[in-house]
Amino acid sequence: MFQQAHLNEIVVFIAVAEHGSFTKAAASLNSTKSGTGKAVKKLEEELGLKLFNRTTRSIRLTEEGKIFLDAAKHAIETINDAKLLLNARKDEPAGRLRINLPIGIGRNIVSALKGFTQSHPKVTVEVSLSDSLEDAIKGEWDVVVRIGELEDSSFIAKTLCESKRILCASPSYLSKKGKPKTLTELRDHEALVFRAPTGKMRDWSFRESDGSITEFSPSPVAIFRDGRTLIDAVVGGMGIAQVYDKALGSSIQNGEVIELFPDKVVPGPPVSALIPSGRAMPAKTRVFIEFLKNELG
């Protein structure tokens, strides 16, 4: 049957038909006359048809050979057109781009996606927000963004930016509860805490003047499992929380939250774009990573 024929044998058959000679076809393919003859014979056996009438002086296509030649040439042209299209897509961003973002910083990135899609109209973005590492590992994503290290051989990590842990509260909360002046006073405040996908509640961290790190385990009034909801609670005046600066977006600049103890800020883990390993990076992925660097940087 046709689908059983190897592509190489079809290419050899076309060359023999066009040159009208096994010798000339072999020369054009940098092959041998014997190898060319064997390829055509194997193709005829696979198809169960005789493609050439052979004499000592010439070869001619059979009626079946003529029919097969037209179909074979069309198939090869289709394959070559597909290769040209794919080569063009290496240089021009196009196609569907599946993105998985952490909830905390994801909404800030989504709000800026309009500029990306306008700059790259041939790219269609499909977006999912999740803090789950399992979603990142098992999903069929082109780009996964995560804060922190993800040790998984199926991904290649590309650092987008560094992060910081920011302690913050809303102006409305501080007007009612007062602004803490020391870390000890934090025990008298309403603490909002993040529970990581691993199940562990995240302690607050502070850098002392001597460079040492102080860990603080607050007694929370509320625990949140996604970063965006935690920030919404802070903005709404529910309490104090320590969050990644990249998740805050412009909340500090526009006055929605106030940073506390800025002199004690602790560096956080890097923000990385995770790309599936074992495949070339298409143009759509490359330009999106540059977009992320600009937005987060």
C-alpha positions as CSV (number, residue, x, y, z in Angstrom):
1,M,0.0,0.0,0.0
2,F,1.1,3.6,-0.6
3,Q,1.4,4.5,3.0
4,Q,3.9,1.7,3.5
5,A,6.3,3.1,0.9
6,H,9.3,4.9,2.3
7,L,9.8,8.6,1.3
8,N,13.3,7.9,0.0
9,E,12.0,5.2,-2.4
10,I,9.5,7.6,-3.7
11,V,12.2,10.3,-4.3
12,V,14.3,7.7,-6.2
13,F,11.3,6.6,-8.3
14,I,10.6,10.3,-9.3
15,A,14.3,10.8,-10.3
16,V,14.3,7.6,-12.4
17,A,11.0,8.7,-14.1
18,E,12.3,12.2,-14.8
19,H,15.7,11.1,-16.1
20,G,14.5,8.0,-17.9
21,S,17.6,6.2,-16.7
22,F,18.7,4.4,-13.5
23,T,22.3,5.6,-14.1
24,K,21.4,9.3,-14.5
25,A,19.0,9.1,-11.6
26,A,21.7,7.6,-9.4
27,A,24.1,10.3,-10.4
28,S,21.6,13.1,-9.5
29,L,21.0,11.5,-6.1
30,N,24.7,10.8,-5.4
31,S,23.8,7.1,-5.2
32,T,24.7,4.0,-7.1
33,K,22.9,2.4,-10.1
34,S,22.4,-0.8,-8.0
35,G,21.0,1.1,-5.0
36,T,18.7,3.1,-7.2
37,G,17.4,-0.1,-8.9
38,K,16.8,-1.8,-5.5
39,A,14.8,1.2,-4.2
40,V,12.5,1.1,-7.2
41,K,12.1,-2.6,-7.0
42,K,11.2,-2.4,-3.3
43,L,8.7,0.3,-4.0
44,E,7.1,-1.8,-6.7
45,E,6.9,-4.7,-4.3
46,E,5.3,-2.6,-1.6
47,L,2.7,-1.2,-4.0
48,G,2.2,-4.5,-5.7
49,L,2.4,-2.8,-9.1
50,K,4.9,-2.6,-11.9
51,L,6.0,1.0,-12.4
52,F,8.4,0.7,-15.3
53,N,8.7,-1.4,-18.4
54,R,12.4,-2.2,-18.7
55,T,14.4,-3.2,-21.8
56,T,18.1,-3.4,-22.4
57,R,18.0,0.0,-24.1
58,S,15.3,2.0,-22.2
59,I,12.8,2.2,-19.4
60,R,9.3,3.6,-19.7
61,L,6.6,4.2,-17.2
62,T,3.7,1.9,-17.1
63,E,0.2,3.3,-17.0
64,E,0.2,2.7,-13.2
65,G,3.6,4.3,-13.1
66,K,2.3,7.5,-14.7
67,I,-0.6,7.7,-12.3
68,F,1.7,7.1,-9.3
69,L,4.3,9.7,-10.6
70,D,1.7,12.4,-10.6
71,A,0.6,11.6,-7.1
72,A,4.1,11.2,-5.8
73,K,5.3,14.6,-7.3
74,H,2.2,16.2,-5.7
75,A,3.0,14.6,-2.3
76,I,6.7,15.8,-2.5
77,E,5.6,19.3,-3.4
78,T,3.2,19.4,-0.5
79,I,6.0,18.2,1.9
80,N,8.4,20.9,0.5
81,D,5.7,23.6,0.9
82,A,5.2,22.5,4.5
83,K,9.0,22.7,5.2
84,L,9.1,26.2,3.7
85,L,6.2,27.2,5.9
86,L,7.8,25.8,9.0
87,N,11.1,27.4,8.2
88,A,9.3,30.7,7.9
89,R,7.6,30.2,11.3
90,K,11.1,29.9,12.9
91,D,11.6,33.5,12.0
92,E,8.1,34.9,12.2
93,P,6.1,34.6,15.4
94,A,2.9,32.7,14.5
95,G,0.6,30.0,15.9
96,R,-0.9,29.2,19.2
97,L,1.2,29.9,22.3
98,R,0.1,28.0,25.5
99,I,1.1,29.8,28.6
100,N,0.9,28.8,32.3
101,L,1.4,31.6,34.8
102,P,1.4,31.7,38.6
103,I,-1.7,33.4,40.0
104,G,0.1,36.1,41.9
105,I,2.0,37.7,39.0
106,G,-0.2,36.2,36.3
107,R,-2.9,38.8,36.4
108,N,-0.3,41.6,36.0
109,I,1.1,39.8,32.9
110,V,-2.4,39.2,31.5
111,S,-3.2,42.9,31.8
112,A,-0.2,43.7,29.6
113,L,-1.0,40.9,27.0
114,K,-2.9,43.3,24.7
115,G,0.4,45.0,23.8
116,F,2.0,41.6,23.0
117,T,-0.9,40.4,20.8
118,Q,-1.0,43.7,18.9
119,S,2.7,43.5,18.2
120,H,2.4,39.9,17.1
121,P,-1.0,39.5,15.4
122,K,-0.3,36.0,14.1
123,V,0.2,34.6,17.6
124,T,-2.8,33.4,19.5
125,V,-2.2,33.1,23.3
126,E,-3.9,30.5,25.4
127,V,-3.5,31.4,29.1
128,S,-3.9,29.4,32.3
129,L,-3.2,30.7,35.9
130,S,-2.1,28.2,38.5
131,D,0.3,27.9,41.4
132,S,0.4,24.2,41.1
133,L,3.8,22.6,40.2
134,E,1.9,19.6,39.0
135,D,0.1,21.7,36.4
136,A,3.4,23.0,35.2
137,I,5.1,19.6,34.9
138,K,2.2,17.7,33.3
139,G,0.6,20.3,31.1
140,E,1.4,20.7,27.4
141,W,2.7,24.3,27.8
142,D,5.0,26.2,25.5
143,V,6.0,28.6,28.4
144,V,5.6,28.1,32.1
145,V,6.4,31.0,34.5
146,R,7.3,30.2,38.1
147,I,8.8,32.0,41.1
148,G,11.5,29.8,42.6
149,E,13.5,26.8,41.5
150,L,11.8,23.9,39.6
151,E,14.1,21.0,39.2
152,D,12.7,18.9,36.4
153,S,14.7,17.6,33.5
154,S,11.8,18.1,31.1
155,F,12.2,21.9,31.3
156,I,14.9,24.4,30.6
157,A,14.8,27.4,32.9
158,K,15.5,30.9,31.6
159,T,15.7,33.6,34.3
160,L,13.4,36.6,33.7
161,C,14.2,38.7,36.7
162,E,15.0,38.5,40.4
163,S,12.4,39.1,43.1
164,K,12.1,40.6,46.6
165,R,9.9,39.8,49.6
166,I,7.9,42.9,50.4
167,L,6.0,43.3,53.7
168,C,3.0,45.6,53.1
169,A,-0.4,46.7,54.2
170,S,-3.1,49.1,52.9
171,P,-3.4,52.7,54.0
172,S,-6.8,52.0,55.4
173,Y,-5.5,49.1,57.5
174,L,-2.6,51.2,58.9
175,S,-4.9,54.1,59.7
176,K,-6.9,51.9,61.9
177,K,-4.2,49.6,63.4
178,G,-1.2,51.9,63.3
179,K,2.1,51.4,61.5
180,P,4.5,48.9,63.2
181,K,7.8,50.4,64.2
182,T,9.6,47.2,65.1
183,L,9.4,43.6,64.1
184,T,8.2,42.7,67.6
185,E,5.1,44.9,67.1
186,L,4.0,42.7,64.2
187,R,2.6,40.2,66.7
188,D,-0.1,42.7,67.5
189,H,-1.2,43.0,63.9
190,E,-3.5,41.0,61.6
191,A,-1.3,38.6,59.6
192,L,-2.2,37.3,56.2
193,V,-0.2,34.2,55.3
194,F,0.4,32.3,52.0
195,R,0.3,28.5,51.9
196,A,2.5,27.2,49.2
197,P,1.4,24.4,46.8
198,T,3.6,22.1,48.8
199,G,1.2,22.7,51.8
200,K,3.8,24.7,53.8
201,M,2.9,28.1,55.2
202,R,5.4,30.7,54.2
203,D,7.2,32.4,57.1
204,W,8.1,36.1,56.9
205,S,11.8,36.9,56.3
206,F,13.8,40.0,57.2
207,R,17.4,41.1,56.7
208,E,19.1,42.6,59.8
209,S,21.7,45.3,59.7
210,D,24.5,42.8,60.1
211,G,23.3,40.9,57.0
212,S,21.7,38.0,58.9
213,I,18.2,36.8,58.1
214,T,15.4,36.8,60.7
215,E,12.5,34.4,60.2
216,F,9.2,35.4,61.7
217,S,6.2,32.9,62.0
218,P,3.1,35.0,62.3
219,S,-0.2,33.8,63.8
220,P,-2.4,34.3,60.8
221,V,-6.0,35.6,60.8
222,A,-6.3,34.2,57.3
223,I,-4.4,31.8,55.1
224,F,-4.4,32.1,51.3
225,R,-3.5,29.5,48.7
226,D,-3.0,31.8,45.8
227,G,-0.9,34.9,45.6
228,R,-3.4,37.1,43.8
229,T,-6.2,36.6,46.4
230,L,-3.6,37.3,49.2
231,I,-2.8,40.7,47.5
232,D,-6.5,41.5,47.1
233,A,-7.0,40.9,50.8
234,V,-4.1,43.2,51.6
235,V,-5.4,45.9,49.3
236,G,-8.8,45.5,50.9
237,G,-7.4,46.3,54.3
238,M,-7.7,42.9,55.9
239,G,-4.1,42.8,57.3
240,I,-0.4,42.7,56.7
241,A,1.3,40.2,54.3
242,Q,4.7,39.5,52.9
243,V,4.5,39.0,49.1
244,Y,6.8,39.0,46.1
245,D,7.3,42.4,44.6
246,K,6.6,41.1,41.1
247,A,3.1,40.1,42.2
248,L,2.3,43.5,43.6
249,G,2.7,45.1,40.2
250,S,2.0,48.9,40.5
251,S,0.2,48.6,43.9
252,I,2.9,50.5,45.7
253,Q,3.3,53.2,43.1
254,N,-0.4,53.9,42.9
255,G,-0.8,53.9,46.7
256,E,-2.9,50.8,47.1
257,V,-0.4,49.4,49.6
258,I,2.4,50.8,51.7
259,E,5.7,49.0,52.0
260,L,6.8,48.2,55.6
261,F,10.4,47.9,56.8
262,P,12.0,48.6,53.4
263,D,15.4,48.5,55.0
264,K,14.9,44.9,55.9
265,V,13.9,43.5,52.5
266,V,15.1,40.0,51.7
267,P,15.9,38.9,48.2
268,G,13.4,36.3,46.9
269,P,13.9,33.5,44.4
270,P,14.3,34.2,40.6
271,V,11.3,34.4,38.3
272,S,11.9,31.9,35.5
273,A,10.4,31.0,32.2
274,L,10.4,27.2,31.8
275,I,10.6,25.9,28.3
276,P,10.1,22.2,27.4
277,S,13.5,20.6,26.8
278,G,14.3,18.6,23.7
279,R,12.7,21.0,21.2
280,A,13.9,24.1,19.3
281,M,12.5,27.4,20.5
282,P,10.1,28.8,17.9
283,A,9.9,32.5,17.3
284,K,6.5,32.8,19.1
285,T,8.2,31.5,22.3
286,R,11.3,33.7,21.9
287,V,9.4,36.9,21.5
288,F,7.1,36.1,24.4
289,I,10.1,35.6,26.7
290,E,11.5,39.0,25.7
291,F,8.0,40.4,26.4
292,L,8.1,38.9,29.9
293,K,11.6,40.3,30.6
294,N,10.4,43.8,29.7
295,E,7.3,43.5,31.8
296,L,8.9,42.0,34.9
297,G,12.3,43.7,34.6
